[in-house]
Every structure is written in structure tokens, then in C-alpha cells.
Amino acid sequence: MYVARFSYNIMPVDRDRALALLRQEVAAAMGQGIDAKLLIPLTRPPGGAALQYVVFLDDLDTFETFRDSGMGGEDETRAWLRELSEILLEPPTVELFRVDEASPAAT
């Protein structure tokens, strides 16, 4: 299993608009059967992301497919990205993690 975390830096005045856009992305992922969560940091280090979302993936091919057409198609995804880029302070950060399946289970 893999986890992809997308981090966005925005100005506080753009928070509501960014939340609406990221909620669309999370809903699109869930509509494709991908588990996704919007993360709103309660604390963050200097320069840390204002908003994040994560998707949980069975394989990396799903990640590529979702990034290319996550909002219902390539054109819709590009339009969504253009709208989001208007309020970003810097390019988003995308981190990929592999879940360690060998970790002992919590008791």
C-alpha cells in the first residue's frame, strides 16, 4: 500500500477557496474508489503547508492515473489545477510513502 500526500501553501485570505477546491479533489478520489482525507494542520512549522490531503493507493499506477485525470478527465483536472494555482504561494509538494506492511500490529 502507498500513501500520497499533497501539501499546499496559501495565504489565510484564500483558505475558504482552497478548502473548497481540495474538497473537490478528495471527493473525486473517493468517487473513483480511492480512500482520501483532507488534512487541516492544527500546528505547523515555519514554512509548513497550510492544507494537505492524502490518498491511500494499492499501487503506483493508480497514483499516475489519478494525477492525470482525477477530476473526471484531463480537461477538468487541468481547469481545477489552474484555479488552484491562482491562490498557491508556491508549487505544491507531493510526497509518496510506502506503508511498511511488516510493522507489528498495535495491541
N, C-alpha and C positions, 0 to 999 in steps of 0.2 A: 504494500500500500504506500501511496505517496501523498504528501500534503504540499499544496502550492499556496504561498502567502503573498498577497498583493498589498503593498503599502503605499499610501498616498499622503502627500504633504499639501495642505491647503491653508488658506487664510481663514480665521474664525468667521468672518462675514460670509464665507461661501460654504459653511458647514451644512446647512439645510439642503442646499442644492447638491452638494457632494453626497450626502446621505441618500437622497432620492435616487441619484444615479447609481450608487453602489447597491442599493436595494434592488434596483432593476437587474443588475448583474447577478446578484445572489439568486433572485427569482428565476432568471434564465437558466442558471446552472441547475437549480432544483427541478426545473421543468424538463431538463434533459436527464434526470435521474442521478445527478451529481450532488452529493451532500456538500452544502456550503453554509458558511456562517459569516455574518458581518461582525467585526470586532471594533469596539469603540474603546480605545485606551482610557483608563481612569487616571493613569500616570504615564508619563513618557519622558525619556531623557532629552536633553537639549538636541534639537535636530531630528528627534524621533518622529515617526509618522503620526499624523493626526487621525487617520482612519485606515483600517485594514479589513480585508476579508480573506477567508481561507476556503479552499476546495479540497475535498478528500477524493483521491483518484486510485483506481485499481491498477492503472498502467499509465505510462507517459504519453502514449498515443492519444489517450483521452484528453490530456492537457493540451496538446497541439491542436486537436480538433476544436476544443472549447475556445482557445485563444483566437482561432481563425474565424469562427462563426458562432460564438457564444450567445449573441443577442438575437438569434433566429436566422442569421445569414450573414454573409460577408459585408453587404452594404449596410445592414442595420448595425453591425458591430463597428464598422468604421465611423458611422454617424455618431454612435454612442461615444466612441473614443475621442472624436473631435470635440464633442460637447464637454466631456470630462477634461480634456486638455486645456480648455479655456480657463479653468479655475485652478489648475495644478501649479504649484510653485516650482516644481522640478519634476523630471521624469519619474514615473512610478518605479518602485523597487519590486522585483519578483524574485522570490526565493523558493526553491524546490527542496523538499525534505523527503527522505525515505524513512518510513516507520520501521523501527527495529522490532521485528516480529519475534526475536529471540529473547526479548526482555521478559523477566519473570512477571507473572500476573500479580496484581495487587491483592492482598488478602484482607 
